[in-house]
Amino acid sequence: MPHRIYLTAQRLIASCVLLLPFTVVPVFADETCLSPYMAKIVGQEDYVYVWTLGVKGTGDGQDKMVTIDVNPNSSKYGTIINSFSVGGRNEAHHSGLTDDRRYLWAGGLDTNKIFIFDIHSDPSKPALYKTIDDFTAKTGGIVGPHTTYALPGRMLVTGLSNDTDHGGRTGMAEYTNDGEYITTYWMPTDENLGGAVKSGKFADGYGYDVRVLPRLNVMITSSFTGWNNYMMDLGKMMGDPEAMKRFGNTVVVWDLHTRKPKKIFDVPGAPLEIRCAWGPTHDYCFTTTALTSEIWLIYADDAGEWQVQKVADIADASKVPLPVDISISADDQQLWVNTFNDGMTRLFDISDPHNPKEIFTQKIGAQVNMVSQSWDGKRVYYTSSLLGNWDKKTGPEGEDLDYFKAYDWENGKLVHKFSIDFRALKLGHPHQMRFGANALYSARPAQPQDKLFAEH
């Protein structure tokens, strides 16, 4: 491990130890779907930060970070306590925390800007610390910063597109936690496999999500589509045969330490979110395919070789349910799967990862995208927005369109606690959720950089 990264990891461990009395423990895990390099919130989260897409003619029309109080013991429970507009519409999409959970990175798929929020100075009121506005230039042409994923002292940012043809070929960029560019890694293609073994028909060079299994020295990426498609009206795109050919069909297994691709797998139909098991002997991850509505297992076989396998159908693909976000439980026993077009959330029993079984289904709204659950699995949150030009403009009577919804998971049922109507409040389209807790920072001694930031 490079000396700089080792020191960062040591500081992280030390800071986590300080948090023990506050129900945050120094385990290399986080709320089920985040980087394994973070301390996790094992008790009640205080806030949910919602990265929200601005809509022309709605409120100020700007992308914004919306903070919701979700602690039932708070007098402000179930309400928005802060909203920070970043200026303009950038196609707000995903966000991710740094390994020390001091900063929240939030990307724009259209303008390629990344907004870095300070969430440690006042967790109830995120403040804009820095804006990266030269992402495409610095990275050598990556367009559409998507997943912002924590490594020790670093952030890995996946792209969706490129500035040459705005198609799906793309790469990943590595940054320091405070937003300084380090290097770019390009997705393997037939023209440049980068040393990877091509196991099937495809080496498309597309990108989307990234996850790591540090104990196995493994990094895994998935693939979606480029700017030309994700900025197009959904109905128009689905009616364009050529556009529908421009989706990713690959999952790539990488060497985590060297950031070199090792093996390219065919996973047809745009594999999106990747969620890896937490158990120390569970050498596998899941992904779902947007176009074919399937669950796929990415796993190490008995010989330690990585393989992929379709393990379940989600819904009738001919009806275009469009699987989107997924969330794995901390005990690796269950997997939440959302389908955007029908507004459904489904829960699968994955105790046998090679044979998932659907055990629960419920309609959340006219559309649903993101799902986030607490580490203990007792609370589940949903938001509605997918992409600005893909979101529904109208829906059936009584079915919510633009919302944040909070549920408790009790006795095999979702128990509704509260909803926030983003449309009625003229906030925009709510997308990515991340959790915050006061206890993460209240025990941490003041740092020299805090004074520097205060004077900035």
C-alpha beads as a LAMMPS data file, in Angstrom:
LAMMPS data file: protein, C-alpha beads

456 atoms
455 bonds

1 atom types
1 bond types

-500.0 500.0 xlo xhi
-500.0 500.0 ylo yhi
-500.0 500.0 zlo zhi

Masses

1 110.0

Atoms # bond

1 1 1 0.000 0.000 0.000
2 1 1 1.462 3.414 -0.919
3 1 1 2.682 5.355 2.141
4 1 1 0.193 8.197 1.654
5 1 1 -2.787 5.855 1.457
6 1 1 -1.582 3.874 4.487
7 1 1 -1.443 7.012 6.596
8 1 1 -4.906 8.010 5.443
9 1 1 -6.255 4.605 6.416
10 1 1 -4.551 4.846 9.803
11 1 1 -6.135 8.242 10.444
12 1 1 -9.515 6.844 9.407
13 1 1 -9.221 3.958 11.868
14 1 1 -8.199 6.327 14.642
15 1 1 -11.125 8.631 13.979
16 1 1 -13.534 5.690 13.912
17 1 1 -12.347 4.523 17.328
18 1 1 -13.305 7.922 18.712
19 1 1 -16.859 7.325 17.566
20 1 1 -17.473 4.158 19.574
21 1 1 -19.574 5.794 22.325
22 1 1 -21.823 7.289 19.668
23 1 1 -23.048 4.031 18.057
24 1 1 -20.678 4.302 15.121
25 1 1 -18.145 1.478 15.036
26 1 1 -14.828 1.031 13.214
27 1 1 -15.862 -1.732 10.859
28 1 1 -14.885 -1.501 7.215
29 1 1 -18.453 -1.219 6.039
30 1 1 -21.199 1.336 5.532
31 1 1 -24.957 1.513 5.097
32 1 1 -25.153 -1.612 2.918
33 1 1 -24.239 -0.027 -0.431
34 1 1 -21.334 2.334 0.162
35 1 1 -17.573 1.869 0.155
36 1 1 -16.121 -0.701 2.582
37 1 1 -13.471 1.838 3.597
38 1 1 -15.865 3.876 5.773
39 1 1 -17.186 3.747 9.300
40 1 1 -20.860 2.880 9.190
41 1 1 -23.907 4.302 10.922
42 1 1 -25.271 1.275 12.775
43 1 1 -27.869 3.175 14.779
44 1 1 -30.388 5.832 13.804
45 1 1 -29.308 8.165 11.018
46 1 1 -30.146 11.833 11.605
47 1 1 -30.272 13.121 8.039
48 1 1 -30.788 12.036 4.476
49 1 1 -29.071 14.207 1.867
50 1 1 -31.005 14.152 -1.414
51 1 1 -29.203 15.281 -4.575
52 1 1 -32.035 16.844 -6.561
53 1 1 -32.376 17.634 -10.258
54 1 1 -33.560 21.143 -11.077
55 1 1 -36.555 21.513 -13.384
56 1 1 -37.132 24.510 -15.640
57 1 1 -40.063 26.568 -14.393
58 1 1 -40.135 24.796 -11.021
59 1 1 -38.958 26.890 -8.080
60 1 1 -35.505 28.296 -8.772
61 1 1 -34.967 25.656 -11.471
62 1 1 -31.565 24.721 -10.047
63 1 1 -30.007 21.463 -8.919
64 1 1 -29.827 21.366 -5.145
65 1 1 -28.774 19.364 -2.121
66 1 1 -31.821 18.868 0.080
67 1 1 -31.401 17.803 3.709
68 1 1 -34.221 15.894 5.413
69 1 1 -34.448 15.238 9.151
70 1 1 -35.194 11.517 9.593
71 1 1 -34.591 11.051 13.321
72 1 1 -37.945 10.269 15.005
73 1 1 -36.663 11.865 18.216
74 1 1 -36.156 15.214 16.507
75 1 1 -38.743 17.984 16.643
76 1 1 -38.123 18.472 12.912
77 1 1 -38.616 14.816 11.997
78 1 1 -40.029 14.297 8.527
79 1 1 -39.264 17.804 7.288
80 1 1 -36.760 19.507 5.018
81 1 1 -34.338 21.458 7.177
82 1 1 -32.006 22.786 4.491
83 1 1 -31.756 23.244 0.731
84 1 1 -28.632 24.426 -1.090
85 1 1 -28.934 25.351 -4.784
86 1 1 -25.736 25.042 -6.813
87 1 1 -26.659 27.258 -9.760
88 1 1 -28.140 26.019 -13.021
89 1 1 -29.217 22.569 -14.125
90 1 1 -26.422 20.045 -14.484
91 1 1 -28.437 16.795 -14.679
92 1 1 -27.920 16.042 -10.992
93 1 1 -27.580 12.309 -10.590
94 1 1 -25.364 10.390 -8.169
95 1 1 -23.449 11.408 -5.065
96 1 1 -20.903 9.730 -2.820
97 1 1 -19.108 10.251 0.482
98 1 1 -15.356 10.428 0.994
99 1 1 -13.823 7.689 3.133
100 1 1 -13.731 9.976 6.190
101 1 1 -17.354 11.037 5.521
102 1 1 -16.370 14.687 5.760
103 1 1 -17.313 15.528 2.181
104 1 1 -20.154 14.572 -0.141
105 1 1 -19.410 14.609 -3.873
106 1 1 -22.360 15.196 -6.220
107 1 1 -22.081 15.006 -9.997
108 1 1 -23.874 16.467 -13.001
109 1 1 -24.170 14.197 -16.039
110 1 1 -24.699 17.039 -18.525
111 1 1 -22.320 19.834 -17.493
112 1 1 -19.731 17.386 -16.081
113 1 1 -19.410 19.459 -12.930
114 1 1 -18.816 17.850 -9.548
115 1 1 -19.972 19.716 -6.452
116 1 1 -18.150 18.876 -3.222
117 1 1 -20.157 19.584 -0.076
118 1 1 -18.744 19.948 3.423
119 1 1 -21.048 17.894 5.644
120 1 1 -18.823 17.675 8.721
121 1 1 -18.805 21.311 9.854
122 1 1 -22.581 21.267 10.300
123 1 1 -24.172 17.944 9.272
124 1 1 -27.616 19.555 9.240
125 1 1 -26.536 22.188 6.741
126 1 1 -24.221 21.011 3.931
127 1 1 -22.118 23.832 2.497
128 1 1 -20.501 23.944 -0.926
129 1 1 -16.763 23.510 -0.419
130 1 1 -15.533 23.240 -3.997
131 1 1 -16.754 22.830 -7.572
132 1 1 -14.791 20.767 -10.082
133 1 1 -15.603 22.399 -13.422
134 1 1 -12.743 21.007 -15.522
135 1 1 -13.546 17.303 -15.163
136 1 1 -13.636 16.531 -18.894
137 1 1 -10.466 18.482 -19.664
138 1 1 -8.473 17.055 -16.757
139 1 1 -9.524 13.457 -17.372
140 1 1 -8.715 13.505 -21.070
141 1 1 -12.264 13.466 -22.348
142 1 1 -14.523 11.666 -19.864
143 1 1 -18.122 12.900 -19.915
144 1 1 -20.899 12.201 -17.417
145 1 1 -19.390 11.765 -13.919
146 1 1 -21.573 9.067 -12.398
147 1 1 -20.467 7.029 -9.377
148 1 1 -18.278 8.885 -6.873
149 1 1 -16.758 6.071 -4.837
150 1 1 -14.477 6.247 -1.811
151 1 1 -11.043 4.665 -1.689
152 1 1 -8.525 5.380 1.098
153 1 1 -7.887 9.104 0.777
154 1 1 -9.153 9.058 -2.794
155 1 1 -12.347 9.298 -4.822
156 1 1 -12.882 7.146 -7.901
157 1 1 -15.307 8.698 -10.392
158 1 1 -16.826 6.598 -13.160
159 1 1 -17.868 8.188 -16.441
160 1 1 -20.722 7.393 -18.807
161 1 1 -19.495 8.967 -22.018
162 1 1 -16.729 10.837 -23.855
163 1 1 -16.288 14.211 -25.546
164 1 1 -15.400 12.767 -28.966
165 1 1 -18.718 11.254 -30.072
166 1 1 -20.755 11.387 -26.824
167 1 1 -21.225 7.638 -27.135
168 1 1 -20.775 5.063 -24.392
169 1 1 -17.009 4.549 -24.429
170 1 1 -15.572 6.091 -21.320
171 1 1 -13.271 5.730 -18.330
172 1 1 -12.760 6.357 -14.625
173 1 1 -10.857 9.151 -12.921
174 1 1 -9.095 9.148 -9.575
175 1 1 -9.022 12.251 -7.368
176 1 1 -7.864 13.183 -3.893
177 1 1 -10.593 13.688 -1.316
178 1 1 -10.348 17.454 -1.692
179 1 1 -10.808 17.347 -5.451
180 1 1 -7.331 17.268 -6.994
181 1 1 -7.089 15.174 -10.163
182 1 1 -4.652 12.230 -10.114
183 1 1 -5.142 9.994 -13.159
184 1 1 -7.542 8.369 -15.636
185 1 1 -8.287 4.689 -16.314
186 1 1 -10.028 3.843 -19.592
187 1 1 -12.516 1.022 -19.927
188 1 1 -11.163 -1.882 -22.008
189 1 1 -12.213 -2.153 -25.653
190 1 1 -11.507 -4.529 -28.515
191 1 1 -8.923 -2.047 -29.767
192 1 1 -7.259 -1.779 -26.363
193 1 1 -7.993 -4.570 -23.907
194 1 1 -5.428 -3.209 -21.466
195 1 1 -4.262 -6.719 -20.667
196 1 1 -7.760 -8.020 -19.930
197 1 1 -9.103 -11.369 -21.087
198 1 1 -12.243 -11.069 -23.192
199 1 1 -14.481 -13.971 -22.174
200 1 1 -17.372 -13.375 -24.584
201 1 1 -18.448 -11.271 -27.548
202 1 1 -18.161 -7.808 -26.041
203 1 1 -15.443 -5.394 -24.989
204 1 1 -17.521 -2.261 -25.466
205 1 1 -15.627 0.199 -23.270
206 1 1 -18.829 1.381 -21.579
207 1 1 -19.016 2.385 -17.917
208 1 1 -21.488 3.006 -15.112
209 1 1 -20.963 1.763 -11.539
210 1 1 -17.939 0.568 -9.551
211 1 1 -17.516 -1.487 -6.366
212 1 1 -14.537 -3.092 -4.635
213 1 1 -13.778 -6.175 -2.549
214 1 1 -10.477 -5.175 -0.893
215 1 1 -9.747 -8.542 0.744
216 1 1 -9.791 -10.114 -2.730
217 1 1 -7.978 -7.231 -4.467
218 1 1 -10.951 -6.940 -6.825
219 1 1 -12.733 -3.996 -8.414
220 1 1 -15.846 -4.473 -10.575
221 1 1 -17.434 -2.102 -13.095
222 1 1 -20.693 -2.204 -15.063
223 1 1 -21.953 -0.459 -18.209
224 1 1 -24.858 1.746 -19.306
225 1 1 -25.039 4.206 -22.206
226 1 1 -23.573 7.485 -23.417
227 1 1 -24.633 11.138 -23.354
228 1 1 -26.467 10.860 -26.696
229 1 1 -28.890 8.403 -25.107
230 1 1 -29.206 9.463 -21.484
231 1 1 -29.955 13.071 -22.453
232 1 1 -32.584 11.984 -25.020
233 1 1 -36.312 11.773 -24.306
234 1 1 -37.022 8.228 -23.111
235 1 1 -39.905 7.594 -25.512
236 1 1 -37.936 8.899 -28.463
237 1 1 -34.922 6.794 -27.562
238 1 1 -36.924 3.600 -27.132
239 1 1 -38.462 4.176 -30.551
240 1 1 -35.046 4.582 -32.181
241 1 1 -33.577 1.168 -33.141
242 1 1 -30.080 2.605 -33.536
243 1 1 -30.180 4.292 -30.140
244 1 1 -31.279 1.034 -28.506
245 1 1 -28.148 -0.638 -29.852
246 1 1 -25.995 1.831 -27.937
247 1 1 -26.162 0.229 -24.494
248 1 1 -23.455 -1.534 -22.553
249 1 1 -23.290 -5.307 -22.320
250 1 1 -20.293 -5.847 -20.070
251 1 1 -19.076 -6.281 -16.529
252 1 1 -15.328 -5.959 -15.977
253 1 1 -13.303 -7.430 -13.115
254 1 1 -10.192 -5.359 -12.321
255 1 1 -7.097 -5.653 -10.165
256 1 1 -7.902 -3.158 -7.413
257 1 1 -4.321 -2.271 -6.531
258 1 1 -3.023 -1.727 -10.051
259 1 1 -6.377 -0.527 -11.494
260 1 1 -5.802 -2.861 -14.458
261 1 1 -8.692 -4.756 -16.109
262 1 1 -8.391 -8.531 -15.779
263 1 1 -11.497 -10.106 -17.283
264 1 1 -14.414 -8.816 -19.389
265 1 1 -17.763 -10.597 -19.116
266 1 1 -20.830 -10.473 -21.336
267 1 1 -23.853 -9.309 -19.311
268 1 1 -26.319 -8.262 -22.027
269 1 1 -28.908 -5.565 -21.442
270 1 1 -27.115 -2.732 -19.607
271 1 1 -25.967 -3.987 -16.186
272 1 1 -26.352 -1.060 -13.804
273 1 1 -25.834 -0.918 -10.029
274 1 1 -23.341 -3.320 -8.437
275 1 1 -23.867 -4.446 -4.841
276 1 1 -21.303 -6.683 -3.180
277 1 1 -21.805 -9.072 -0.285
278 1 1 -20.378 -8.113 3.112
279 1 1 -19.671 -11.539 4.616
280 1 1 -15.962 -12.421 4.979
281 1 1 -16.436 -15.604 2.943
282 1 1 -19.038 -14.235 0.518
283 1 1 -17.072 -13.696 -2.669
284 1 1 -19.812 -12.302 -4.876
285 1 1 -21.734 -9.246 -6.030
286 1 1 -25.067 -8.650 -7.751
287 1 1 -26.122 -6.465 -10.644
288 1 1 -29.368 -6.052 -12.573
289 1 1 -29.906 -5.429 -16.275
290 1 1 -32.059 -2.473 -17.289
291 1 1 -33.175 -3.747 -20.686
292 1 1 -33.647 -7.463 -19.983
293 1 1 -34.929 -7.204 -16.380
294 1 1 -32.613 -9.817 -14.870
295 1 1 -30.518 -10.320 -11.745
296 1 1 -26.946 -11.414 -12.410
297 1 1 -24.433 -12.864 -9.980
298 1 1 -20.743 -11.957 -10.268
299 1 1 -18.822 -14.495 -8.218
300 1 1 -15.543 -16.289 -7.586
301 1 1 -15.848 -20.021 -8.237
302 1 1 -14.239 -22.774 -6.164
303 1 1 -10.977 -22.258 -8.035
304 1 1 -11.015 -18.529 -7.303
305 1 1 -11.841 -17.626 -10.893
306 1 1 -14.430 -14.909 -11.460
307 1 1 -17.603 -15.835 -13.318
308 1 1 -21.013 -14.325 -14.100
309 1 1 -24.415 -16.002 -14.145
310 1 1 -27.997 -14.916 -14.673
311 1 1 -29.776 -16.047 -11.507
312 1 1 -33.303 -14.562 -11.642
313 1 1 -35.867 -12.656 -13.656
314 1 1 -37.226 -9.490 -12.068
315 1 1 -40.330 -8.754 -14.132
316 1 1 -41.671 -9.205 -17.659
317 1 1 -39.030 -7.503 -19.805
318 1 1 -41.513 -7.066 -22.671
319 1 1 -43.397 -4.573 -20.491
320 1 1 -40.185 -2.543 -19.962
321 1 1 -40.250 -2.376 -16.147
322 1 1 -36.707 -0.900 -16.268
323 1 1 -34.832 -2.165 -13.187
324 1 1 -32.870 0.648 -11.587
325 1 1 -31.495 0.846 -8.046
326 1 1 -30.804 -2.160 -5.815
327 1 1 -29.805 -2.474 -2.150
328 1 1 -28.279 -5.486 -0.405
329 1 1 -28.922 -6.132 3.283
330 1 1 -25.998 -6.086 5.700
331 1 1 -26.369 -9.814 6.399
332 1 1 -26.352 -10.682 2.672
333 1 1 -29.766 -12.321 2.975
334 1 1 -31.966 -9.921 1.016
335 1 1 -31.830 -7.660 -2.028
336 1 1 -34.202 -4.769 -2.715
337 1 1 -34.799 -4.192 -6.444
338 1 1 -36.679 -1.185 -7.854
339 1 1 -38.277 -1.011 -11.296
340 1 1 -38.756 2.522 -12.556
341 1 1 -41.587 2.345 -15.068
342 1 1 -44.087 0.449 -12.918
343 1 1 -43.091 2.154 -9.652
344 1 1 -42.535 -1.180 -7.898
345 1 1 -40.086 -2.256 -5.228
346 1 1 -39.338 -5.956 -4.859
347 1 1 -37.488 -7.854 -2.166
348 1 1 -35.556 -10.993 -3.046
349 1 1 -34.303 -13.664 -0.671
350 1 1 -30.651 -14.116 -1.689
351 1 1 -29.610 -16.532 1.065
352 1 1 -28.737 -18.784 -1.865
353 1 1 -27.076 -16.227 -4.167
354 1 1 -27.384 -18.581 -7.136
355 1 1 -31.153 -18.838 -6.684
356 1 1 -32.813 -15.554 -5.568
357 1 1 -36.513 -15.754 -4.710
358 1 1 -38.952 -12.829 -4.749
359 1 1 -40.644 -12.606 -1.342
360 1 1 -42.252 -9.151 -1.293
361 1 1 -43.600 -6.612 -3.797
362 1 1 -45.159 -3.189 -3.307
363 1 1 -45.956 -0.192 -5.482
364 1 1 -44.233 2.961 -4.220
365 1 1 -45.405 5.543 -6.754
366 1 1 -46.000 6.270 -10.425
367 1 1 -42.242 5.832 -10.797
368 1 1 -39.470 4.866 -8.407
369 1 1 -35.710 4.926 -8.741
370 1 1 -33.453 4.958 -5.684
371 1 1 -33.724 2.790 -2.568
372 1 1 -31.570 3.189 0.552
373 1 1 -31.793 1.155 3.733
374 1 1 -30.295 1.584 7.177
375 1 1 -27.547 -0.799 8.235
376 1 1 -29.909 -2.651 10.574
377 1 1 -32.496 -2.973 7.794
378 1 1 -35.221 -1.350 9.898
379 1 1 -35.657 1.755 7.725
380 1 1 -36.033 2.000 3.948
381 1 1 -36.132 5.209 1.910
382 1 1 -37.202 5.834 -1.688
383 1 1 -36.872 8.618 -4.248
384 1 1 -38.454 8.888 -7.657
385 1 1 -36.196 10.510 -10.260
386 1 1 -34.093 8.664 -12.835
387 1 1 -33.030 11.188 -15.494
388 1 1 -34.468 14.559 -16.430
389 1 1 -35.676 13.461 -19.865
390 1 1 -36.722 10.003 -18.685
391 1 1 -38.851 11.010 -15.686
392 1 1 -42.614 10.908 -16.134
393 1 1 -44.426 14.212 -16.464
394 1 1 -47.802 12.834 -15.386
395 1 1 -49.075 9.737 -13.642
396 1 1 -52.276 7.980 -12.621
397 1 1 -54.519 9.739 -10.123
398 1 1 -53.268 9.225 -6.584
399 1 1 -49.798 7.980 -7.554
400 1 1 -46.940 10.244 -6.498
401 1 1 -44.441 11.404 -9.121
402 1 1 -41.662 13.410 -7.436
403 1 1 -41.138 12.310 -3.865
404 1 1 -39.044 11.176 -0.949
405 1 1 -40.690 8.420 1.100
406 1 1 -39.661 6.905 4.420
407 1 1 -40.740 3.466 5.626
408 1 1 -40.041 1.111 8.488
409 1 1 -39.530 -2.553 7.627
410 1 1 -41.583 -4.455 10.190
411 1 1 -42.716 -8.076 10.197
412 1 1 -42.233 -8.491 6.476
413 1 1 -44.051 -5.281 5.539
414 1 1 -43.182 -1.705 4.603
415 1 1 -44.832 0.622 7.124
416 1 1 -45.133 4.150 5.756
417 1 1 -43.801 6.866 8.082
418 1 1 -43.846 10.044 5.998
419 1 1 -43.569 11.439 2.485
420 1 1 -42.283 14.706 1.054
421 1 1 -43.790 15.898 -2.228
422 1 1 -40.914 17.554 -4.096
423 1 1 -43.265 18.646 -6.875
424 1 1 -45.637 20.478 -4.529
425 1 1 -42.682 22.171 -2.835
426 1 1 -41.210 23.158 -6.228
427 1 1 -37.854 21.582 -5.419
428 1 1 -37.306 19.474 -8.534
429 1 1 -36.759 15.760 -9.102
430 1 1 -35.192 13.927 -6.104
431 1 1 -32.509 11.388 -6.955
432 1 1 -29.550 10.053 -4.925
433 1 1 -29.753 9.675 -1.126
434 1 1 -26.895 9.583 1.369
435 1 1 -27.089 9.369 5.171
436 1 1 -25.635 11.657 7.808
437 1 1 -25.330 11.461 11.594
438 1 1 -24.259 14.061 14.130
439 1 1 -22.315 11.440 16.090
440 1 1 -19.914 10.971 13.189
441 1 1 -18.363 14.355 13.903
442 1 1 -19.209 15.341 17.468
443 1 1 -16.418 13.204 18.925
444 1 1 -13.772 14.217 16.407
445 1 1 -11.174 16.727 17.662
446 1 1 -10.816 19.950 15.716
447 1 1 -8.438 19.643 12.777
448 1 1 -6.061 22.301 11.368
449 1 1 -7.872 22.219 8.029
450 1 1 -11.113 23.183 9.786
451 1 1 -9.655 26.603 10.557
452 1 1 -8.396 26.921 7.007
453 1 1 -11.837 26.086 5.679
454 1 1 -13.513 28.552 8.027
455 1 1 -11.238 31.280 6.687
456 1 1 -11.749 30.243 3.047

Bonds

1 1 1 2
2 1 2 3
3 1 3 4
4 1 4 5
5 1 5 6
6 1 6 7
7 1 7 8
8 1 8 9
9 1 9 10
10 1 10 11
11 1 11 12
12 1 12 13
13 1 13 14
14 1 14 15
15 1 15 16
16 1 16 17
17 1 17 18
18 1 18 19
19 1 19 20
20 1 20 21
21 1 21 22
22 1 22 23
23 1 23 24
24 1 24 25
25 1 25 26
26 1 26 27
27 1 27 28
28 1 28 29
29 1 29 30
30 1 30 31
31 1 31 32
32 1 32 33
33 1 33 34
34 1 34 35
35 1 35 36
36 1 36 37
37 1 37 38
38 1 38 39
39 1 39 40
40 1 40 41
41 1 41 42
42 1 42 43
43 1 43 44
44 1 44 45
45 1 45 46
46 1 46 47
47 1 47 48
48 1 48 49
49 1 49 50
50 1 50 51
51 1 51 52
52 1 52 53
53 1 53 54
54 1 54 55
55 1 55 56
56 1 56 57
57 1 57 58
58 1 58 59
59 1 59 60
60 1 60 61
61 1 61 62
62 1 62 63
63 1 63 64
64 1 64 65
65 1 65 66
66 1 66 67
67 1 67 68
68 1 68 69
69 1 69 70
70 1 70 71
71 1 71 72
72 1 72 73
73 1 73 74
74 1 74 75
75 1 75 76
76 1 76 77
77 1 77 78
78 1 78 79
79 1 79 80
80 1 80 81
81 1 81 82
82 1 82 83
83 1 83 84
84 1 84 85
85 1 85 86
86 1 86 87
87 1 87 88
88 1 88 89
89 1 89 90
90 1 90 91
91 1 91 92
92 1 92 93
93 1 93 94
94 1 94 95
95 1 95 96
96 1 96 97
97 1 97 98
98 1 98 99
99 1 99 100
100 1 100 101
101 1 101 102
102 1 102 103
103 1 103 104
104 1 104 105
105 1 105 106
106 1 106 107
107 1 107 108
108 1 108 109
109 1 109 110
110 1 110 111
111 1 111 112
112 1 112 113
113 1 113 114
114 1 114 115
115 1 115 116
116 1 116 117
117 1 117 118
118 1 118 119
119 1 119 120
120 1 120 121
121 1 121 122
122 1 122 123
123 1 123 124
124 1 124 125
125 1 125 126
126 1 126 127
127 1 127 128
128 1 128 129
129 1 129 130
130 1 130 131
131 1 131 132
132 1 132 133
133 1 133 134
134 1 134 135
135 1 135 136
136 1 136 137
137 1 137 138
138 1 138 139
139 1 139 140
140 1 140 141
141 1 141 142
142 1 142 143
143 1 143 144
144 1 144 145
145 1 145 146
146 1 146 147
147 1 147 148
148 1 148 149
149 1 149 150
150 1 150 151
151 1 151 152
152 1 152 153
153 1 153 154
154 1 154 155
155 1 155 156
156 1 156 157
157 1 157 158
158 1 158 159
159 1 159 160
160 1 160 161
161 1 161 162
162 1 162 163
163 1 163 164
164 1 164 165
165 1 165 166
166 1 166 167
167 1 167 168
168 1 168 169
169 1 169 170
170 1 170 171
171 1 171 172
172 1 172 173
173 1 173 174
174 1 174 175
175 1 175 176
176 1 176 177
177 1 177 178
178 1 178 179
179 1 179 180
180 1 180 181
181 1 181 182
182 1 182 183
183 1 183 184
184 1 184 185
185 1 185 186
186 1 186 187
187 1 187 188
188 1 188 189
189 1 189 190
190 1 190 191
191 1 191 192
192 1 192 193
193 1 193 194
194 1 194 195
195 1 195 196
196 1 196 197
197 1 197 198
198 1 198 199
199 1 199 200
200 1 200 201
201 1 201 202
202 1 202 203
203 1 203 204
204 1 204 205
205 1 205 206
206 1 206 207
207 1 207 208
208 1 208 209
209 1 209 210
210 1 210 211
211 1 211 212
212 1 212 213
213 1 213 214
214 1 214 215
215 1 215 216
216 1 216 217
217 1 217 218
218 1 218 219
219 1 219 220
220 1 220 221
221 1 221 222
222 1 222 223
223 1 223 224
224 1 224 225
225 1 225 226
226 1 226 227
227 1 227 228
228 1 228 229
229 1 229 230
230 1 230 231
231 1 231 232
232 1 232 233
233 1 233 234
234 1 234 235
235 1 235 236
236 1 236 237
237 1 237 238
238 1 238 239
239 1 239 240
240 1 240 241
241 1 241 242
242 1 242 243
243 1 243 244
244 1 244 245
245 1 245 246
246 1 246 247
247 1 247 248
248 1 248 249
249 1 249 250
250 1 250 251
251 1 251 252
252 1 252 253
253 1 253 254
254 1 254 255
255 1 255 256
256 1 256 257
257 1 257 258
258 1 258 259
259 1 259 260
260 1 260 261
261 1 261 262
262 1 262 263
263 1 263 264
264 1 264 265
265 1 265 266
266 1 266 267
267 1 267 268
268 1 268 269
269 1 269 270
270 1 270 271
271 1 271 272
272 1 272 273
273 1 273 274
274 1 274 275
275 1 275 276
276 1 276 277
277 1 277 278
278 1 278 279
279 1 279 280
280 1 280 281
281 1 281 282
282 1 282 283
283 1 283 284
284 1 284 285
285 1 285 286
286 1 286 287
287 1 287 288
288 1 288 289
289 1 289 290
290 1 290 291
291 1 291 292
292 1 292 293
293 1 293 294
294 1 294 295
295 1 295 296
296 1 296 297
297 1 297 298
298 1 298 299
299 1 299 300
300 1 300 301
301 1 301 302
302 1 302 303
303 1 303 304
304 1 304 305
305 1 305 306
306 1 306 307
307 1 307 308
308 1 308 309
309 1 309 310
310 1 310 311
311 1 311 312
312 1 312 313
313 1 313 314
314 1 314 315
315 1 315 316
316 1 316 317
317 1 317 318
318 1 318 319
319 1 319 320
320 1 320 321
321 1 321 322
322 1 322 323
323 1 323 324
324 1 324 325
325 1 325 326
326 1 326 327
327 1 327 328
328 1 328 329
329 1 329 330
330 1 330 331
331 1 331 332
332 1 332 333
333 1 333 334
334 1 334 335
335 1 335 336
336 1 336 337
337 1 337 338
338 1 338 339
339 1 339 340
340 1 340 341
341 1 341 342
342 1 342 343
343 1 343 344
344 1 344 345
345 1 345 346
346 1 346 347
347 1 347 348
348 1 348 349
349 1 349 350
350 1 350 351
351 1 351 352
352 1 352 353
353 1 353 354
354 1 354 355
355 1 355 356
356 1 356 357
357 1 357 358
358 1 358 359
359 1 359 360
360 1 360 361
361 1 361 362
362 1 362 363
363 1 363 364
364 1 364 365
365 1 365 366
366 1 366 367
367 1 367 368
368 1 368 369
369 1 369 370
370 1 370 371
371 1 371 372
372 1 372 373
373 1 373 374
374 1 374 375
375 1 375 376
376 1 376 377
377 1 377 378
378 1 378 379
379 1 379 380
380 1 380 381
381 1 381 382
382 1 382 383
383 1 383 384
384 1 384 385
385 1 385 386
386 1 386 387
387 1 387 388
388 1 388 389
389 1 389 390
390 1 390 391
391 1 391 392
392 1 392 393
393 1 393 394
394 1 394 395
395 1 395 396
396 1 396 397
397 1 397 398
398 1 398 399
399 1 399 400
400 1 400 401
401 1 401 402
402 1 402 403
403 1 403 404
404 1 404 405
405 1 405 406
406 1 406 407
407 1 407 408
408 1 408 409
409 1 409 410
410 1 410 411
411 1 411 412
412 1 412 413
413 1 413 414
414 1 414 415
415 1 415 416
416 1 416 417
417 1 417 418
418 1 418 419
419 1 419 420
420 1 420 421
421 1 421 422
422 1 422 423
423 1 423 424
424 1 424 425
425 1 425 426
426 1 426 427
427 1 427 428
428 1 428 429
429 1 429 430
430 1 430 431
431 1 431 432
432 1 432 433
433 1 433 434
434 1 434 435
435 1 435 436
436 1 436 437
437 1 437 438
438 1 438 439
439 1 439 440
440 1 440 441
441 1 441 442
442 1 442 443
443 1 443 444
444 1 444 445
445 1 445 446
446 1 446 447
447 1 447 448
448 1 448 449
449 1 449 450
450 1 450 451
451 1 451 452
452 1 452 453
453 1 453 454
454 1 454 455
455 1 455 456
